């Protein structure tokens, strides 16, 4: 029997002051190489779920599992190892403004102690994939939203994580550009990366389904 990469079982959470449910026995399974769409309108706590998944917020015990291991029981060092298997593409990119495009993408490889020639090769390859090679020496504040989002995806590509969480990655983008972002994520999934795509945009969901035959869908709203 195939073991889920991520499994959520009956996650329940509420506002402490009002006792209004944030999650009420919420469950889903994410398997290796899946493309899973997590739907939810604004205010449906999609981003809170991401924080649980990366252990920025500690979930209740026996609710979120990574390969059948309860992440609520992870020690600090185990949390750090677990996070190396995940890459989150945030709405606000989380880029380093005073670094160039090249430096932002190379940063994680430098932290791992990769040799310069290896970093150069990998970064240049990924820059071509996301159509940013001609922007490699430009600093982040001088780029468009579309270019910043491509850098965020490039950082995911070069990190080669177990799975990628795309948290509203097309927010504030026009429909044409949003589809280009989705195409990049579909391409990542076709290369055997597991993708959790979080969105409220039903037009994009329809577009994904037109491009991919096997797509899973979970509604959080």
C-alpha positions in Angstrom: 0.0 0.0 0.0 1.3 3.4 -1.0 2.2 5.7 2.0 0.9 9.3 1.7 3.5 12.0 1.6 1.3 14.3 3.6 -1.8 13.1 5.5 -4.2 15.4 7.5 -6.7 13.6 9.7 -9.6 15.5 11.4 -7.7 18.7 11.9 -9.9 20.9 14.1 -9.1 24.4 15.2 -11.2 27.4 16.3 -10.9 31.0 17.4 -10.3 31.0 21.1 -12.4 34.0 21.7 -15.5 33.1 19.7 -15.1 29.3 19.3 -15.8 29.8 15.6 -14.3 26.9 13.6 -11.2 27.6 11.5 -11.0 23.9 10.6 -13.6 21.3 11.5 -12.4 17.7 11.1 -10.6 18.7 7.9 -8.8 15.8 6.1 -6.9 15.1 2.9 -4.0 12.9 1.6 -1.2 14.1 -0.7 0.8 11.4 -2.5 4.2 11.5 -4.1 3.9 13.2 -7.6 0.3 14.4 -7.0 -1.0 17.7 -8.3 -3.6 18.7 -5.7 -5.7 21.8 -5.8 -6.8 23.3 -2.5 -9.7 25.6 -3.0 -11.0 28.2 -0.6 -12.4 31.7 -0.7 -10.7 34.6 1.1 -10.9 34.1 4.8 -11.0 30.3 4.6 -7.6 30.0 6.3 -5.6 28.5 3.4 -2.5 30.3 4.6 -3.0 29.0 8.2 -3.0 25.5 6.8 0.3 26.2 5.0 1.8 27.4 8.4 0.7 24.1 9.9 2.2 22.1 7.1 5.6 23.7 7.4 5.4 23.6 11.2 5.5 27.4 11.6 2.3 26.8 13.6 2.3 23.6 15.7 -0.7 21.4 14.8 -2.6 19.3 17.3 -1.0 15.9 17.8 -2.1 13.1 15.5 -3.5 15.4 12.9 -0.8 16.1 10.3 1.6 13.3 9.2 4.7 13.3 6.9 5.2 9.8 5.6 3.1 8.5 8.6 5.2 10.5 11.1 3.3 12.9 13.4 4.9 16.3 12.7 3.5 17.7 15.9 6.0 15.4 17.7 9.1 16.6 15.7 12.0 18.0 17.7 13.5 21.3 16.5 16.2 19.5 14.5 13.6 17.2 13.0 11.5 20.2 11.9 14.6 21.7 10.2 15.2 18.4 8.3 11.5 18.1 7.4 11.5 21.7 6.0 14.3 20.8 3.6 11.8 18.5 1.8 9.3 21.4 1.3 9.4 24.6 -0.8 6.7 27.2 -0.4 6.0 29.8 -3.1 4.4 32.6 -1.2 2.1 35.4 -2.4 4.7 38.0 -1.3 7.7 36.0 -2.8 10.0 36.2 0.3 12.9 37.4 -1.9 16.0 39.3 -0.7 15.7 42.8 -2.1 19.4 43.7 -1.9 20.5 40.6 -3.8 20.3 40.1 -7.5 18.1 37.6 -9.3 21.1 35.2 -9.6 22.0 35.7 -5.9 18.5 35.0 -4.7 18.3 31.7 -6.7 21.9 30.7 -5.6 21.4 31.4 -2.0 20.1 28.0 -0.8 22.9 26.2 -2.7 25.5 28.4 -1.1 24.0 27.6 2.4 24.4 23.9 1.6 28.1 24.5 0.7 27.8 23.6 -3.0 30.9 24.4 -5.1 30.8 27.6 -7.1 31.0 25.9 -10.5 28.1 23.6 -9.5 26.1 26.6 -8.4 26.8 28.5 -11.6 25.7 25.6 -13.7 22.5 24.9 -11.8 21.5 28.6 -11.5 22.1 29.3 -15.2 20.0 26.2 -16.2 17.1 27.2 -14.1 17.3 30.9 -15.2 16.8 29.7 -18.8 13.8 27.5 -17.7 12.0 30.5 -16.2 13.0 33.0 -18.9 15.1 35.2 -16.6 18.6 34.7 -17.9 18.8 38.3 -19.2 17.7 39.6 -15.7 20.3 37.7 -13.7 22.2 40.7 -12.5 19.2 42.9 -11.7 18.1 43.5 -8.1 14.6 42.5 -6.9 13.0 46.0 -6.5 13.5 46.7 -10.2 11.5 43.7 -11.3 7.8 43.2 -12.1 5.4 40.9 -10.1 5.5 38.4 -12.9 9.3 38.3 -12.8 9.4 38.0 -9.0 7.0 35.1 -9.1 9.2 33.3 -11.6 12.2 33.8 -9.3 10.2 32.2 -6.5 9.5 29.2 -8.8 13.2 29.1 -9.9 14.2 28.8 -6.2 11.8 25.9 -5.9 13.2 24.3 -9.0 16.8 24.5 -7.8 16.1 23.3 -4.3 14.5 20.0 -5.6 12.2 19.6 -2.7 9.9 16.6 -2.0 6.9 18.8 -2.6 6.0 22.3 -3.5 3.3 24.4 -1.8 2.1 27.2 -4.1 0.1 29.6 -1.9 -2.0 31.8 -4.2 1.0 32.1 -6.6 -1.1 34.0 -9.2 -2.4 36.6 -6.8 -2.3 40.1 -8.3 -1.4 38.8 -11.8 -3.4 39.3 -15.0 -5.1 36.1 -16.4 -2.5 35.6 -19.2 0.4 35.8 -16.7 -1.4 33.7 -14.2 -1.7 30.9 -16.7 2.0 31.1 -17.4 2.7 30.6 -13.7 0.4 27.6 -13.7 2.1 26.2 -16.8 5.5 26.3 -14.9 3.9 24.5 -11.9 2.4 21.9 -14.2 5.8 21.4 -15.8 7.3 20.9 -12.4 4.7 18.3 -11.6 5.4 16.6 -14.9 9.0 16.3 -13.8 7.8 14.3 -10.8 7.6 17.1 -8.2 4.6 16.9 -5.9 2.5 20.2 -6.1 -0.1 21.5 -3.7 -1.7 24.5 -5.5 -3.7 26.8 -3.3 -6.2 29.1 -4.9 -9.7 30.7 -4.9 -9.7 31.2 -8.7 -12.1 28.8 -10.4 -11.0 29.9 -13.9 -7.5 28.8 -13.1 -8.8 25.5 -11.7 -10.6 24.9 -15.0 -7.4 25.7 -16.9 -5.3 23.3 -14.8 -7.9 20.5 -15.5 -7.8 21.2 -19.2 -4.0 20.8 -19.1 -3.7 17.8 -16.8 -5.7 14.7 -16.8 -4.9 13.5 -13.2 -5.6 16.4 -10.8 -7.0 16.1 -7.3 -9.2 18.8 -5.7 -10.0 19.6 -2.0 -12.4 22.4 -1.0 -11.5 24.2 2.2 -14.4 26.7 2.2 
